[in-house]
Amino acid sequence: MTSKHCTAVLLVLAAAAFPIGCGDDNESSDAPVGAAGTSSSDAGMPGSSDGGATGGGSSDGGASTSDGGATVGNAGAASGGAPSTPADDCADYAAAWCGGLSECAPMRIIRDYEDEETCVTVISERCRLDGERGFPIADIAGCIETLSEGDCEEILSDVSGACQHERGAKAAGETCLDHGECESGICLYSGTICGECTEVSSVGDMCGVAGVSCTAPGLTCDYENEECVELEIRGLGELCGESVVVQCRSDLVCSGGECVERLGEAEDCSEDPNLCDMRRWLFCVDNECVQQDVKTLGESCGAEWPFPRCSDYAFCDPDALECVPRHGVDEDCADDDPVAGSTCLIGLSCVDGKCVDASAGCLD
């Protein structure tokens, strides 16, 4: 890994366990038709034990509640202090996942990590840390085997759940950064830096008031009746969109009241721009699904402001129109530049002109 990444990698690892959006997310207000935001918390993100769909990220795969930002994907039983995952297994897992993502969605590798080498370093270390914190991948051998098959639906949607994590030991009410830390598998954020482990909801529980949400796999809030109900998952060709209770399978999208397949690169999106597969960083431009360009450190950016955008390790200098490094802990920063939000690395906040890690106390 080149030296330009070292500081960034360490900080990304420190922030990786909890749901965060990209510092450039506001670019989505000027995104091509069909763009639903540019958050890096897309489906299939390994290391977090939510199966990939992190609260507040793009709606791609995983078992996510639709009301309140809690994402649930832990399928394993409580680990009871599971041992850390062997480093070699984590390295193999990272290589399989990053290699698969590079084939299935190459622009996401650039967007989230700049290159595949950095991806492997970040994901391998995150895997090791998750194991040390008590929520390792339950079946890492099976996970590696599944990822190595190169099935893009497995990698982008985690259809089989082969890479689910065991659950940690934190009880309801304890602070958390990641769903996997909690006995319930649910770390709920309510506009706070730290999350809080919460109990699993049941069908019939009240919801929709005072921020209470249906925190359990397969449940959502029926706002009309203000109670938790089971999600109805529809398959290809089945009706959808009539209510929040009905959702299409994670590899499909609801269009025109019907669950249909997502569109691939160069396909015609004139009928519905939202059909382009955003998990692959495809957006509808001039009625065609194209990969949105992402630039790395030192490359030109923002010629048609704010696109092309920079990777998550950089921001676009508004004067030079060049991707320059984001700032690390205790480095000077600015939060009023014409970039979307802070100039700090992802996971850090710009406070009084300095980049700080506001989540440092959440692991206590």
N, C-alpha and C positions, 0 to 999 in steps of 0.2 A: 504494500500500500504506500502511495506517495506521501511525502511529509505534509502536503497541503491539507490532507484529510485528518491528521491525527487528532488535533484538538476537537474538530467537529464530531468525529466518531465517538469520542469519550462523552461528549455532552449529549449526543443523540441517545447513547446508551442510558445515560442517567434519566432521560425523559421518556424513554421508550415504553415504560410500563403503564402509562396512563393515557387516556384519550386526549389528544391535542390536535388542533388544526394547524395547517401550514401558516407560516407568517405571510404568505402571499395569497391567502384565500380570497381576499377582496378583489382579486383580479377577476373573479367569476362574474362581477357585475359588468365587465366588458368582454366576457367570453364569447366564443362563437355560438351561434344558435344551437341550443340543446345542451349547453354546458350547465351543470348543476353545482358548480363550485370546484375548487381545485385542492381540496383537502387531501393530505397524504395518508389519511387513515382509511384506505380502501380495504375492500374485502381481501381476505387471504393474507393479511399482514401477520407474519409469524411472530412468535415470541410472546405476544399478548395472548392470554388464554381465553379470549372471547371468540375464537374461531374466525377472527378476521374482521368482523364488522364492529368497529368501535363507535361508541356513542358520539354523534355529531359528525361523523364522517360520511362518505358517500354510501348510498343505499345499495351495496353490492354484497349479497350473500351473507352467511352467518345467521344466527337466530337473534334478531334484535327486536326489542320492544319498540313500539312506535310512539311512545308518549313518555318522555322523561329522560331520555339519554342513557338509560341503562341498557347494556348489551350483554346477552347471556349466551354462552356457548360451551361452558364446561360440562363435560359429560362424565368425567371420572368421579369416583367417590372421594371423600376427604382423605388427604394423603397421610395425615397423622405424622408429619415430619419426614416426608419422603427424602431420600438421599439426593444429592446433586447429580445432574446428568453427566456422564463421562464426557470429557472434552472432545474425544475423537468422534463420539456420536453426534455431538453438537456441530462439529465441523462438517460431518457428512450431511447432516440435516440442512445446514446453511447452504452448502454447495448445491444440494438437490433443489432447494426452494429458489435460491437466487438464479440458478441455471434455468429452471423452469420459467420463472418470471421473465427472464431475459428473452426467452423464446416467445412467450405468450403476450407480453406487454413490455417491449424494450424501452419505451419512453418512460415507463414507471420506474425502471431501474435508474435511469438518468435523473428523473425528477426527485426520487427519494434518497438515492445514494451516490449519484454521479457516475458510478461504474459498478460492474459486477464484483470486482475485487473488494471494494468497500462494503458492498452488500453482504458478502460472505463474512467479513470481519465483524460487522455490526450484529448480524443475526446469530452468529456462533456465540458471541459473548453474551448476547441477550438470553439465549437458550441456557447457557451455563448459570447465569444469575437467577433466572426463573427457577432452576432446579435447586439452587442454594436457598432460595426463599420459600421453598416447600411446595411448588406447583409445577413439577416437570411434565414434559409430554408423557402421557400415560403409556403409549406404545410407540416409542421412538423408532424401533426397527420397522414396524408396519408403516409408520409415517414416511420414513425415508424411502421405503419400497414404493409406496403410492406416488410420492412426488417424482421419483426417478422414472416412472412410466410416462411422464411428460403430458398427461392429460390436462389441457388448459382449464377445463371446467373444475377439476379437482383443485388446481392451483389458485384459480381466481375466485371460486365460490366455496371451496372446502365442502363439496357435496357430501362426501362420505364421513366427514368428521374424523378422519384417520389421525389427524395431528392435534386432537384435543388434549388439553392439559388436565392433570389431577387438580383437585381443589386444595386450597390452603386451609389454615386453621383459625383464621380470625373470625370472631363472632360478630353478630349484628351490633352496630354502634361503634365498632372500631374503625379508625381511619385506614384508608387504603389508597393505592394508586392503580391497582390492576384487579380485575374481576377474580383472577385466580387466587389472590390472597385470602379470599373469603370462603367460609364454610358453605355459604349459599351459592357461591359462584357469581355474586352480584355486588359490584362496587358502584354505588349510585352517586352521581355528581349532580349538585343543584346549584350551579353557578359558582362553585367554590374550587379552590386550588386542589385541596384534598377531597377524595371521595369518602364515602362511609359504607361499610358493609351493611347490607340490609337483608331482611327476611324475604323468603320467596312468597310471592302472592299466590292466591288460589282463585279458581273460578268463583265469581260471585262477590269477591272483595270490592269494596267501594273504591272508585278512582276518579280522576278528572277534577278533583278539588284539592286546593292547598298543595299542589304539586305532587300529590300521591300518584304513582304510576303502577302499572301491572308488571312487576319485576319477576318474570319467570319465563322460561322457554315456551314458545307456543301460545303465549297470552298477549292480548292487547286490550286497550281500554275502549269500551263501547260508550262514547261520550254522551250519546242520547239517553242511555239508561244509567250512566255513571257507575258501571260495574265492569270487572274483569271478565272477559270472555275468551274462548279459544279461537285462535286464528284459523281461518279457512284457507288452506294452501291449494291453489289451483294449478293445473297442468296445462300443457300446450293445447291451445284451441278452446280452453274453457273460459267462461265469462269472468270478468273482474271489474274492479273500480266502483262497484255499487256502494261500498262502505269501507271503512278502515279495517273492518274485521276480515275482509277478503284480500289476500295478497297472492301474487304469482310466485311460482317456484323461483329460487334464487338465480337460476340460469335463464330465466325468461323476464319479460317486461310487459306491463299492461299498456296496450295501445288500442284505442277505439273500442274499449270495453271487452277486449279479448287478450288472453295471455299469448304472446308471440315470441319468436326467437329474436335475440339481439342481432343487430347488423354488424358485419365485419368491415374491414378496411376497403375503401373504394366502392362500397355498395350505395345504392340510391336511397337517400333519406328524405326525399321531398314530401312524402306523405306524413311523416312524423319524425322531426329531428331528434327526439328523445330515444329513438330506437338504436342509435349508434352505441356500441358497447363501450361505455365509459370506464369499465374495468380495465380495458386495454388502452385507455387514454385516447379514445376516438370521439370526435365531435363532428357535428354536421356543419359543413362549410360549403356554400354554393351547391347545396343538395347532394353532397357526397360525404361519406364518412371518412375523415382523414385523421391521422395522428397529429395531435397538437404538439408543436415543436417545443423542446425544452433545451436550454443552453446551460453549459457548465462554466466553471470559473474561468474568467478571462475572455469568454466569447461575447459577441455583440448581442444586445437584447433590446427590447422595447422600441424597435423602429416604428411600430404602429402601437404605441403605448396602450396597455402594458405588455403586449405580446411582441416577440416571443418571450416567455417568462424564463426565469432562472431556476436552477435546481434548488432544493431545500437547503443546500449549504451556502447559498449565495443570495444576494439581492441585486436588483438592477440599479446601478448608479445613474441617477437621472441626468447628470451632466455628461458623463462619458458614454452613456448607453452601453455599459459593459457589466457583466456579472462579476461582482466583487464579493469577497468572503463576508459572511455574517460574523458578528462579534461574539466572543466567548465570555465566560464568567469574569466579572469585574472589569471588563473592557468598556470603553466609552461607546455610547450608542445614541441613536436619535429615534424618537417615535413619531416625528412629525414630517418625515421625508415622504415624497410621493410614491412610496412603496406601500404595499398593503400591510400596515401595522409596523412592528418593530424591525430594527436592523439586527437584532440578536439572533443567535442560533435557535432552531426550533426547540421548544421546551424551556427557553429562558424568557424573562420579561425585562423590558427597559424601564428601570425605576430611577428617577432623579439622575438620568444621564448615564447610568451604569447597568450592564446586563447582570441579572441576578437569577438564581434558581429558587423560585418561590416555593417549590414543592419539596425542598430538602427535608422539612420536618414531617412529611407525610408517612415516612417509613417507621417512625417511632412507635 
